[in-house]
């Protein structure tokens, strides 16, 4: 069931025209800061986001991709289904992360991926505050 949902989301990302490159970083920032407790900072000299002092994602040095935490199974499905958007280098092979080309990913897909990473590291109180905000 979960694999099918991931594949559908990847197909959706491929069909919808992505945001213009100039707004990609602002889209990432808007999505990231929409989650409770997320803080903007830097990692290896590039823009990064954390929750509860735990790393979620960062811009790559190329300025076009982000490295974001993700379970290996989901990474495999996304990379296989949409390699022009999701990929990893040898450096990231053994890390639970995927590289995402911002110009290729749809904002809804980016929000889903960021949300999954956020839920893994956000505390119960932050997760409850997000639920409370969406129920009102």
FITI-390009 format. One record per residue (C-alpha): x, y, z. Coordinates in steps of 0.05 Angstrom, whole numbers, plus 5000, padded with zeros to 4 digits. Layout:
// FITI-390009
XYZ...
This chain:
// FITI-390009
500050005000505450505020509750354959503850474913502351154946509651364938509651164864503151554852506252164885512452104843508252064779504352684801510853054811513152864741506753094707505953774739510454334716515154534772515955234800520855694766528055624790528356324820522956144869525355434886529255644949523456084972518655504961523155055003523655585057516055695058514754945063520054825116517955405161510655195157512354615203512454765278519354815310523254835245529355295248533255565190540855555194546855305156550454645146557054615109556055345090549255235056542055365076539454815123533354655165532854295232527554105282529253985355536554095336536053495288538153585216532553515164535453795099540454265068541954575001547454244962553354664940550754654868544955104891540054674852538954064896537553914969539853325011533953105054533152545104529051955078528351215093532250755046525950405020522451055000528951314970529550694926522450754901523051504884529951444852527550864809521051194791523451894778531151924770530952624737528252894804530852424858537952154860543852014905551352014896556351514922557451954983550151875004549451134987549850915060546151505090538551525097538152125050536152294980538152874935532453264903532953724843528654314866527054534795524053854780520053704843512953944851511754354915506453864940511453284934516853694968512053845025510353105033517752915034519553475082513653285127515852565130522852775151520053275201515452755234521352295245525152805287519753275315517553115386510552905404508653605426510653905358507053355320500853475363501254225350501254095275495153645281491654175324493054705271490254275214483954075253481654785269
